[in-house]
Amino acid sequence: MTTFLDELAKKLAERWVSLLAIPGLLFLTAVLLGAKLRWAHALDVTYALDSLDNLVADLSHWPAARTALCVVGVLLAAAALGLAAGGLAAGVRLVWLGRWPAPLERWRCRVRRDRWDDLVEQRFVLEAASGRTEEMQVTIDDLAARANQLAMARPASPTWIGDRFKALESIGYQRYGLDLTFVWPAFWLVAPDLVRSEIQTAGSQFADATVRGSWATLYAMLALLWPPSAAVAAVTGFAAWRRGRSSVAAQTRLIEVALDLHGRALATALGVGDANATGPLTPDEGSEITRICRKGR
């Protein structure tokens, strides 16, 4: 038992350092540096080094107790910043999922939808033309790739990430008759451990990306005080956005395949359809599963 608690404490400490302490300390350092340099000395390296030398000289004269309290205070401040970034991550997640103010959301959806429709229409025109040449086929393939890169189905969200989840909901309902809003908890309980582990891993990567996005937001706010932090915000934000997209692509694809492979297990557990049947669910079976999981709601 003692060994287990020691290992648990070790893991929690590692988690705290990686998620709160180190990013918080880096941001706190940037805040202190920005407060000293501001706009007037934003890129003045000599001024920054002189300020650091003066700070070290002052700290060297502090009593040990005061220094220890200062270190504790810095660590607590770093942890507080980490918690703040974690809270801000919820807002980043909503933005990435396309939960925008209604007028802005409608406008962005319309722009993305018009662009997607134009690409698909050009593709259909070329596919319907007679005497298709090799060059025309290359153009058709390019148009299809660009449309799929924009959205896997007709855009219904202002963001790519939001569209991936909406496309997954559409696939579940149109292919299998499943309303994932109500069916997903039941499916999660009957899914194999390996499936759940893979989906959770992708979900954790998306959560990690939103936290990185929140740090990018904080650095962007700091740029109002110290302009160079804008570069950190841009790099961190781009990396977080790319990681978020890749993790959502993996997560939605895994869920789609899980429904293909293990939807039958949910039907069997709920007594829907033939117990000896194999293969993917039929739409009628999916509709019955949805009815059961809805419970009249």
C-alpha positions, 0 to 999 in steps of 0.5 A: 500500500505504501509503495502504491501511495508513493508511486501515486504521489510521484505521478501527481507531482510529475503531472503538477510540474508538467502541466502547472509549474513549468508553463506557469514559471515560464509565463511568470518570468515573461510577465516579470520581464515584460513589466521591466522592459515594457515597450520602451526597452522591448528588445533591449537585451543589454537593459534586460541583462543589467536588470537581471544582474541587479535582481540577483544582487538584491536577492543575494542579500536576502535572509534565508527565510525570506528567500525560502518564502519568495521561492514558495510564493513564486511556485504558488503563483506559477501554480495559480497561473497554471490553474487559470490557464486550465480554466481558460482552456474551456473557453478555447475549447468552445471557440474551436468547437464553433460555439460563437456568438450567433451572428458571427457563427451564421456568417462564418458558416455561410462563408465556409458552406459557400466555398464548399458548395463551389468546390463540389459544384465545380467537381460535379461539372467536370465529372459530368463532362464528356471526354474526360482527359487525364488533366481533367481527372487531376483537377477533379481529384484536386477539387475533391481533396480541397473540399474534404480538407475544408469539411468532410460533409457540407459545413454546419459549423464555423470551424473545422473541428466543429464540423468534424464532430457534426459530421460524426453525428451525421454519420451515426444517424444517417448510416446507423440511425443512432442519435449519439447524444443519447446512445453514446454513454451506453455504447461507451460501457459496452465498447472494448477496453482497447477502443475506449483507451484509444479514444481517451488518448485522442481526447486527452491530446485534444484537452492538452491542445486546448490548454496550450491554446489558453497559454497562447491566449495569455501570451497574446494578452501579455503582448499589450505590455511587452510586444515580443510575447506576441511571437510566443503567442503565435508559435504556441497558438499555431502548435496548439491549433495543429495538435487540436486538429490532428487529435480531433481527426484521430478521435472522430475517426476512431469513434466512427470505426468503433461504431462500425465494428462494435455497434452490434455489441450494443444491439446485443446488450439491449436485445435489439435484432437477431442475437446471432447476427453479425456485421454492422448495425442496420438503420432499423436496429439503430433507430430502435437503440436510439428509442431505447436510449432516449427513454421517451425524451 
